[in-house]
Amino acid sequence: MRKELKNKIAQKLLEKGSMELDGITVHFWTGHNKDNISTHNNWNKVKSCSFYNQHSTGDNGHIVVTGVMQIPRHEILEYATKLGLIIHSDITLNTNLVVLGSDNVSPNKIAKALKLIEKGHHVEFLDENAFLEIVLDNLDIENISCNEIPEKTKEKVIKKNKTKKQPNILIKQISNKLKGQTFVISGTFEKYSRDELKELIVQYGGKNTGSISAKTNYLLAGENIGPSKLEKVKKLNIPIISEEDFINMIEE
């Protein structure tokens, strides 16, 4: 019989087996057996965090990686250092980015991250593909050693890189005006691009998500808003704000 985890929240997550985090389906750790432990250990074999961190500027925040990735763990960490991230083996008060693998995600790490969020800390969850899109956006890398990343994703990001330099979304917070507020962005805008609006939300202490839920505080809507999002916010009675409303929120 598997020994229970000391963290009660983590134990509940483990028993649940999976959950939704910011629109990402998270599958929790289920243990290892004779058939998979050797492969798993080789795939996830990395050097110490201090080794990777000596090659990072540390300008863009603190990252924790958990779960089984499509590419070897050490490659994920090498990309993280090139993005200016500090790597930790566990969740700390400094953690602001958690990259989630496709399986065997640590319930302990997620429980700790959720506790930080409950206390008002900003922690963003990304799945591996979303993280690798950031890598492609910011490091001018056209080939990542993973056959499972959808070719359309690679083509879209590479094409975008050739036409426009993308802003680094891993940015530092400068204000707490939007602390505790979660935004979903939909449509096109006049003064700012969607990426710029996402940056502003994070800079002012807020949080971006891609899908509407009961935890969404505002839908930041432009022209040609997605009809499914509009229908859902009306059903959940979530306030819809314009670009001008948003600017007033951060400038007042």
N, C-alpha and C positions, 0 to 999 in steps of 0.2 A: 504493500500500500504506500502511495506517495506521501511523503511528509508534508504537513501543512505549512504554508508560508507564514512568517511572523507578522507581516503586514496584512491586516484583515481585509483592507480594500483590494490588495493584490490577490489575496486568496479568492475573493468573490469574483474578480476578473478571470482568474484561472479556471474557476468552476464554470463560469459563463462560456468560456471558450473563445468568444469573439465580441467585438463591439464596433460602433461607428465613431470615428474621431475626425471632425472637420471634413466629413464626406468620404473618409478613407475607411475601408473595412479592415480592421485589425484582427489578426489571428494570433492567439497567444501561445506561448511555449507549451509543448506537450511532452517534453522529455526526449531522450535519445535511446536508441537501441543499438545492438551490435552491428546492424547493417548500415546505420547512417552516421554513427558517431565519428568514425575516422574521416569520412568525406566532409562532414560538417566542420570538424576541427581544422582540417587543411584549408578549407574554403574561407574560414573566418580567422585564420592565423594572421596576427598583426604584431608589429613592434609596440613598444610602450607608448603611451600618450605623450610622454615628455619628448620622445624621439621625434614624433610628428610635429609637436608644437614648437620645437626649435626652428622649424622651417616656415612658421606662420607669423604674419604680422599681428594677428589678434585683433585687427581693426573691426571685424564684422560680427563679433559675437561668439557664443559658446554653443557647441554642438554635441549631441549624444546620438549614437547610431545603435539601433537595436533590431534584431530579427535577421532572418536569412535573406541575403541580397542576391540579385541576379548576377552581379559581378563580384569578384573577391573583395572581402571587407577592406583589405589594405588599399585597394584602388579608390574606394569611396573616401577613405581617410586622407589619401594623398590629394584628391581633388578638394577636400575640405580645407586643407592647409593652404592650397593655392588660392582659395577664395578668401583667405584671411580669417579663418575660423579657428578657435581654440577647441581642441577635442578633449572630452571627458569620458571616462568609462562608466560613469553613473550620473544621475540627475543631481544637480547642485542648485543653489540659489542663483547662480549665474546663467544657468541653462536657458536659452531662448529659442533653440531650434532642435527638434527631435526628428530624425529620419527613420522611417518605419520600413522594415523589410516585408516581404510577401508572406512570411510565416515565422513561427517561433519568436514572436515579439515578447519581450520581458514584461510580465504583469507588474513586477516590482517597480520597474522604471516608469511605466505608464501611471501607476498609482501615485508615485512621487510627483510626476509632472502635473497630474490633475490636482494634487494638493497645493502645488505652487500657484496654479491658475485660480484656485478657490481663494487663495490669499491675495490675489490681485497682481501676480506676476504675469508677464507676457511670455507665453510659450507657444511656439508655432509648430504644428505637425505637418510633415511632408512625406509622401510616399517616395520610393526610390526614383521612379520616373520623373516626378516633379523636381527632385533634387538634381537629377542629371540634366534636366532642361536648364536649370540655373547654371550648371557647369558649362553647357554648350553656349548659353547666352553670354557668359562672362569670361571664359578662358580661351575662346577662339579655337575650340577643339572640334574637329569634324568627325572623328572616329572614336567611339567608346567601345571597349571590348565586350559587348553584350549583344548576342543575336536576338534576345527576347524583347529588346526595346522596339516598339513599333516603328517601322521605317517611316511612316507618315510623321511621327513625332520628330525624328531626326531631320527629315527633309524640311519640315515646317520651321524648325529652329535654325537650321543652317541657312536657309533662304532668308530668314528674318535678319540673321547676323550680317549677311552680305549687303543688306540695304539700309540697316539702321543699327547704331550702337545701342544696346539695351542697358537700362539703368540696373545697377546692382540692387536687388530687393532685400539684401541682407544689410540693413541699415540700422544705425543707432537711434534710440529714442531720445527726443529732445524736450518732450513735454508730457504731462499726465492728463491733458484736457479730455482725451477720449478714453481714459482708463476704464476698463470694464465694459466698453461698448464694442459690439461685434457688427461688422458691416458686410453686406453683399453688394457688389457692383454689377450693374447691368446697363447695356446701351452704349451710345457714343456721346462724347462730351465736347464742349467748345474750347474751354480754357486749358484743360489738362487731358493727358492720355489716361487710359485706365491704369497703366503701370505707375504713372506719376501719382494718381489718386491713392493707389495701394500703398505707395511709399509714404505719402502724407499721413494716412491712417496709422501706420506703424510708428512714424516719427512722433505722433501726438498720443501714443500710448494705446491706440485701438487695435483691433484684430480684424483680419480679412478672412472670409470663408467663401467657398465657391457655390455653396448651395444653401437655400433657405431652410431654417429649422426654427423650433420654438425658442432657441437661444439667440436668434438674430434680433438685434435691436433696431437696425435701420436697413432699408434698401436704398442705396444711392443710385438713382435712376437718371439715365440720359435719354437721348432719342433712340427709337427702335428697341425699347426694352423687351427682353424675352417674355413672351406671353405666359409661359409656364411659371416663371418667377412672379409675375404680376398676379396671377391667379392664386398662388400659394401665399403671398404676403397679405392679400385681402382676406383669405381664409383664416390666417393666423393673427389678423389685426396688427400687422407690423407697419410702423410709420414709413412712408415713402418720402425721401428728401431729394432735392435737386442739387446740382453742382454748386449753385449759389448758396443754398441752405448749408451745405457742408463747409464751404469757405467761411461763412459767418460763424459756424460752430468753432472753428479752430482760431479765428481771428478775434473773437469777442473777448 
